[in-house]
């Protein structure tokens, strides 16, 4: 199974990293409403983390209304999750862009230089195709359920 990438050396707790990566995957439509997420056991084995860590991430997602559980069947993406995740992701990206632009202006770059840099980086990101591991999670899970 292709997996989420977790940074064990990060200051961000692992359960938060898992929840964030799943939010991003939902925002990117790697998981759609009604899709089943990997089981706690599957994901904990794949990530080499304690099942309680994955369960905590899943509880957070459910508490936010992004997922729901069916007793004995698993965890599923809610109907409202993609839009909520896209809005949240957009806010995070906007904050990061604002921070980078602020740094560029404070460092004395001219507006045209900043524009060129931004377009250059956007083109690189598009060429690289973004964060492929997120979309491959859902692909692998769907194939294993067939």
ChimeraX commands (.cxc) that place a marker at each C-alpha (Angstrom):
marker #1 position 0.00,0.00,0.00 radius 0.5
marker #1 position 1.31,3.48,-0.85 radius 0.5
marker #1 position 1.32,5.44,2.34 radius 0.5
marker #1 position 1.11,8.89,3.84 radius 0.5
marker #1 position 4.51,10.26,4.68 radius 0.5
marker #1 position 4.97,10.96,8.36 radius 0.5
marker #1 position 7.89,12.92,9.77 radius 0.5
marker #1 position 8.83,11.36,13.09 radius 0.5
marker #1 position 11.28,14.20,13.80 radius 0.5
marker #1 position 8.60,16.89,13.41 radius 0.5
marker #1 position 7.26,18.85,16.36 radius 0.5
marker #1 position 3.77,18.13,15.04 radius 0.5
marker #1 position 2.26,15.08,16.77 radius 0.5
marker #1 position 1.98,12.04,14.51 radius 0.5
marker #1 position -1.81,11.80,14.90 radius 0.5
marker #1 position -2.10,15.41,13.67 radius 0.5
marker #1 position 0.17,14.66,10.71 radius 0.5
marker #1 position -2.03,11.68,9.80 radius 0.5
marker #1 position -5.23,13.72,10.09 radius 0.5
marker #1 position -3.72,16.57,8.04 radius 0.5
marker #1 position -2.54,14.24,5.28 radius 0.5
marker #1 position -5.98,12.65,5.10 radius 0.5
marker #1 position -7.61,16.10,4.96 radius 0.5
marker #1 position -5.30,16.97,2.06 radius 0.5
marker #1 position -6.13,13.69,0.32 radius 0.5
marker #1 position -9.85,14.42,0.69 radius 0.5
marker #1 position -9.33,17.98,-0.59 radius 0.5
marker #1 position -7.43,16.60,-3.58 radius 0.5
marker #1 position -10.30,14.17,-4.25 radius 0.5
marker #1 position -8.13,11.13,-3.62 radius 0.5
marker #1 position -10.99,10.12,-1.32 radius 0.5
marker #1 position -14.55,10.99,-2.30 radius 0.5
marker #1 position -17.76,11.04,-0.26 radius 0.5
marker #1 position -18.66,7.50,0.73 radius 0.5
marker #1 position -15.13,6.15,0.16 radius 0.5
marker #1 position -13.78,3.96,2.92 radius 0.5
marker #1 position -10.53,4.98,4.57 radius 0.5
marker #1 position -7.90,2.34,5.34 radius 0.5
marker #1 position -8.65,0.50,8.56 radius 0.5
marker #1 position -6.87,1.62,11.73 radius 0.5
marker #1 position -4.91,-1.62,11.64 radius 0.5
marker #1 position -3.90,-1.28,7.96 radius 0.5
marker #1 position -2.75,2.29,8.34 radius 0.5
marker #1 position -0.91,1.71,11.62 radius 0.5
marker #1 position 1.00,-1.21,10.08 radius 0.5
marker #1 position 1.82,0.78,6.95 radius 0.5
marker #1 position 3.04,3.78,8.96 radius 0.5
marker #1 position 4.70,1.73,11.69 radius 0.5
marker #1 position 2.79,3.59,14.40 radius 0.5
marker #1 position 0.63,2.52,17.30 radius 0.5
marker #1 position -3.00,1.81,16.27 radius 0.5
marker #1 position -4.13,4.24,18.99 radius 0.5
marker #1 position -2.34,7.03,17.11 radius 0.5
marker #1 position -4.31,6.31,13.93 radius 0.5
marker #1 position -7.52,5.92,15.93 radius 0.5
marker #1 position -6.98,9.35,17.48 radius 0.5
marker #1 position -6.52,10.92,14.03 radius 0.5
marker #1 position -9.71,9.21,12.84 radius 0.5
marker #1 position -11.62,10.44,15.91 radius 0.5
marker #1 position -10.53,14.00,15.15 radius 0.5
marker #1 position -11.73,13.69,11.56 radius 0.5
marker #1 position -15.05,12.28,12.73 radius 0.5
marker #1 position -15.45,15.01,15.36 radius 0.5
marker #1 position -14.94,17.58,12.57 radius 0.5
marker #1 position -17.67,15.93,10.52 radius 0.5
marker #1 position -15.27,14.89,7.76 radius 0.5
marker #1 position -15.80,11.17,8.29 radius 0.5
marker #1 position -18.33,8.84,9.86 radius 0.5
marker #1 position -18.07,5.30,11.10 radius 0.5
marker #1 position -20.27,2.33,10.42 radius 0.5
marker #1 position -20.02,-0.19,13.20 radius 0.5
marker #1 position -18.09,-3.22,11.99 radius 0.5
marker #1 position -17.64,-1.76,8.50 radius 0.5
marker #1 position -15.10,1.05,8.86 radius 0.5
marker #1 position -14.58,4.78,8.49 radius 0.5
marker #1 position -16.05,6.62,5.50 radius 0.5
marker #1 position -15.70,10.11,4.00 radius 0.5
marker #1 position -18.74,12.31,4.67 radius 0.5
marker #1 position -20.61,14.16,1.93 radius 0.5
marker #1 position -19.48,17.56,3.21 radius 0.5
marker #1 position -15.81,16.62,3.68 radius 0.5
marker #1 position -14.34,17.51,0.25 radius 0.5
marker #1 position -15.63,21.08,0.30 radius 0.5
marker #1 position -14.66,21.62,3.95 radius 0.5
marker #1 position -11.18,20.20,3.33 radius 0.5
marker #1 position -10.67,22.31,0.19 radius 0.5
marker #1 position -11.68,25.49,2.05 radius 0.5
marker #1 position -9.35,24.71,4.94 radius 0.5
marker #1 position -6.51,23.81,2.59 radius 0.5
marker #1 position -7.02,27.03,0.64 radius 0.5
marker #1 position -6.72,29.04,3.86 radius 0.5
marker #1 position -3.48,27.28,4.82 radius 0.5
marker #1 position -1.98,27.84,1.37 radius 0.5
marker #1 position -3.09,31.51,1.36 radius 0.5
marker #1 position -1.36,32.05,4.72 radius 0.5
marker #1 position 1.84,30.45,3.46 radius 0.5
marker #1 position 1.80,32.50,0.27 radius 0.5
marker #1 position 1.17,35.70,2.26 radius 0.5
marker #1 position 4.12,34.86,4.49 radius 0.5
marker #1 position 6.43,34.23,1.52 radius 0.5
marker #1 position 5.30,37.41,-0.25 radius 0.5
marker #1 position 5.83,39.42,2.92 radius 0.5
marker #1 position 9.35,38.07,3.21 radius 0.5
marker #1 position 10.04,38.90,-0.43 radius 0.5
marker #1 position 8.84,42.49,-0.03 radius 0.5
marker #1 position 10.75,42.98,3.24 radius 0.5
marker #1 position 13.92,41.68,1.60 radius 0.5
marker #1 position 13.71,44.40,-1.03 radius 0.5
marker #1 position 12.70,42.39,-4.08 radius 0.5
marker #1 position 10.87,44.39,-6.71 radius 0.5
marker #1 position 7.24,43.43,-7.41 radius 0.5
marker #1 position 8.15,42.17,-10.90 radius 0.5
marker #1 position 10.88,39.93,-9.43 radius 0.5
marker #1 position 8.40,38.50,-6.95 radius 0.5
marker #1 position 5.87,37.91,-9.72 radius 0.5
marker #1 position 8.47,36.09,-11.85 radius 0.5
marker #1 position 9.57,33.94,-8.91 radius 0.5
marker #1 position 5.99,33.06,-8.03 radius 0.5
marker #1 position 5.15,32.06,-11.60 radius 0.5
marker #1 position 8.38,30.08,-11.89 radius 0.5
marker #1 position 7.64,28.13,-8.71 radius 0.5
marker #1 position 4.03,27.55,-9.74 radius 0.5
marker #1 position 5.17,26.11,-13.06 radius 0.5
marker #1 position 7.63,23.81,-11.27 radius 0.5
marker #1 position 4.92,22.62,-8.91 radius 0.5
marker #1 position 2.54,21.90,-11.77 radius 0.5
marker #1 position 5.27,20.05,-13.67 radius 0.5
marker #1 position 6.06,17.90,-10.62 radius 0.5
marker #1 position 2.40,17.04,-10.27 radius 0.5
marker #1 position 1.98,17.91,-6.62 radius 0.5
marker #1 position 1.94,15.40,-3.79 radius 0.5
marker #1 position 1.46,12.09,-5.60 radius 0.5
marker #1 position 1.57,9.85,-2.50 radius 0.5
marker #1 position -1.77,11.28,-1.34 radius 0.5
marker #1 position -3.66,10.28,-4.45 radius 0.5
marker #1 position -1.98,6.90,-4.59 radius 0.5
marker #1 position -3.30,6.00,-1.13 radius 0.5
marker #1 position -6.86,5.94,-2.38 radius 0.5
marker #1 position -5.88,4.15,-5.59 radius 0.5
marker #1 position -4.16,1.37,-3.67 radius 0.5
marker #1 position -7.01,1.04,-1.20 radius 0.5
marker #1 position -9.62,0.84,-3.97 radius 0.5
marker #1 position -7.62,-1.85,-5.78 radius 0.5
marker #1 position -7.27,-3.92,-2.60 radius 0.5
marker #1 position -11.05,-3.75,-2.03 radius 0.5
marker #1 position -11.87,-5.05,-5.51 radius 0.5
marker link #1:1,2 radius 0.2
marker link #1:2,3 radius 0.2
marker link #1:3,4 radius 0.2
marker link #1:4,5 radius 0.2
marker link #1:5,6 radius 0.2
marker link #1:6,7 radius 0.2
marker link #1:7,8 radius 0.2
marker link #1:8,9 radius 0.2
marker link #1:9,10 radius 0.2
marker link #1:10,11 radius 0.2
marker link #1:11,12 radius 0.2
marker link #1:12,13 radius 0.2
marker link #1:13,14 radius 0.2
marker link #1:14,15 radius 0.2
marker link #1:15,16 radius 0.2
marker link #1:16,17 radius 0.2
marker link #1:17,18 radius 0.2
marker link #1:18,19 radius 0.2
marker link #1:19,20 radius 0.2
marker link #1:20,21 radius 0.2
marker link #1:21,22 radius 0.2
marker link #1:22,23 radius 0.2
marker link #1:23,24 radius 0.2
marker link #1:24,25 radius 0.2
marker link #1:25,26 radius 0.2
marker link #1:26,27 radius 0.2
marker link #1:27,28 radius 0.2
marker link #1:28,29 radius 0.2
marker link #1:29,30 radius 0.2
marker link #1:30,31 radius 0.2
marker link #1:31,32 radius 0.2
marker link #1:32,33 radius 0.2
marker link #1:33,34 radius 0.2
marker link #1:34,35 radius 0.2
marker link #1:35,36 radius 0.2
marker link #1:36,37 radius 0.2
marker link #1:37,38 radius 0.2
marker link #1:38,39 radius 0.2
marker link #1:39,40 radius 0.2
marker link #1:40,41 radius 0.2
marker link #1:41,42 radius 0.2
marker link #1:42,43 radius 0.2
marker link #1:43,44 radius 0.2
marker link #1:44,45 radius 0.2
marker link #1:45,46 radius 0.2
marker link #1:46,47 radius 0.2
marker link #1:47,48 radius 0.2
marker link #1:48,49 radius 0.2
marker link #1:49,50 radius 0.2
marker link #1:50,51 radius 0.2
marker link #1:51,52 radius 0.2
marker link #1:52,53 radius 0.2
marker link #1:53,54 radius 0.2
marker link #1:54,55 radius 0.2
marker link #1:55,56 radius 0.2
marker link #1:56,57 radius 0.2
marker link #1:57,58 radius 0.2
marker link #1:58,59 radius 0.2
marker link #1:59,60 radius 0.2
marker link #1:60,61 radius 0.2
marker link #1:61,62 radius 0.2
marker link #1:62,63 radius 0.2
marker link #1:63,64 radius 0.2
marker link #1:64,65 radius 0.2
marker link #1:65,66 radius 0.2
marker link #1:66,67 radius 0.2
marker link #1:67,68 radius 0.2
marker link #1:68,69 radius 0.2
marker link #1:69,70 radius 0.2
marker link #1:70,71 radius 0.2
marker link #1:71,72 radius 0.2
marker link #1:72,73 radius 0.2
marker link #1:73,74 radius 0.2
marker link #1:74,75 radius 0.2
marker link #1:75,76 radius 0.2
marker link #1:76,77 radius 0.2
marker link #1:77,78 radius 0.2
marker link #1:78,79 radius 0.2
marker link #1:79,80 radius 0.2
marker link #1:80,81 radius 0.2
marker link #1:81,82 radius 0.2
marker link #1:82,83 radius 0.2
marker link #1:83,84 radius 0.2
marker link #1:84,85 radius 0.2
marker link #1:85,86 radius 0.2
marker link #1:86,87 radius 0.2
marker link #1:87,88 radius 0.2
marker link #1:88,89 radius 0.2
marker link #1:89,90 radius 0.2
marker link #1:90,91 radius 0.2
marker link #1:91,92 radius 0.2
marker link #1:92,93 radius 0.2
marker link #1:93,94 radius 0.2
marker link #1:94,95 radius 0.2
marker link #1:95,96 radius 0.2
marker link #1:96,97 radius 0.2
marker link #1:97,98 radius 0.2
marker link #1:98,99 radius 0.2
marker link #1:99,100 radius 0.2
marker link #1:100,101 radius 0.2
marker link #1:101,102 radius 0.2
marker link #1:102,103 radius 0.2
marker link #1:103,104 radius 0.2
marker link #1:104,105 radius 0.2
marker link #1:105,106 radius 0.2
marker link #1:106,107 radius 0.2
marker link #1:107,108 radius 0.2
marker link #1:108,109 radius 0.2
marker link #1:109,110 radius 0.2
marker link #1:110,111 radius 0.2
marker link #1:111,112 radius 0.2
marker link #1:112,113 radius 0.2
marker link #1:113,114 radius 0.2
marker link #1:114,115 radius 0.2
marker link #1:115,116 radius 0.2
marker link #1:116,117 radius 0.2
marker link #1:117,118 radius 0.2
marker link #1:118,119 radius 0.2
marker link #1:119,120 radius 0.2
marker link #1:120,121 radius 0.2
marker link #1:121,122 radius 0.2
marker link #1:122,123 radius 0.2
marker link #1:123,124 radius 0.2
marker link #1:124,125 radius 0.2
marker link #1:125,126 radius 0.2
marker link #1:126,127 radius 0.2
marker link #1:127,128 radius 0.2
marker link #1:128,129 radius 0.2
marker link #1:129,130 radius 0.2
marker link #1:130,131 radius 0.2
marker link #1:131,132 radius 0.2
marker link #1:132,133 radius 0.2
marker link #1:133,134 radius 0.2
marker link #1:134,135 radius 0.2
marker link #1:135,136 radius 0.2
marker link #1:136,137 radius 0.2
marker link #1:137,138 radius 0.2
marker link #1:138,139 radius 0.2
marker link #1:139,140 radius 0.2
marker link #1:140,141 radius 0.2
marker link #1:141,142 radius 0.2
marker link #1:142,143 radius 0.2
marker link #1:143,144 radius 0.2
marker link #1:144,145 radius 0.2
marker link #1:145,146 radius 0.2
view
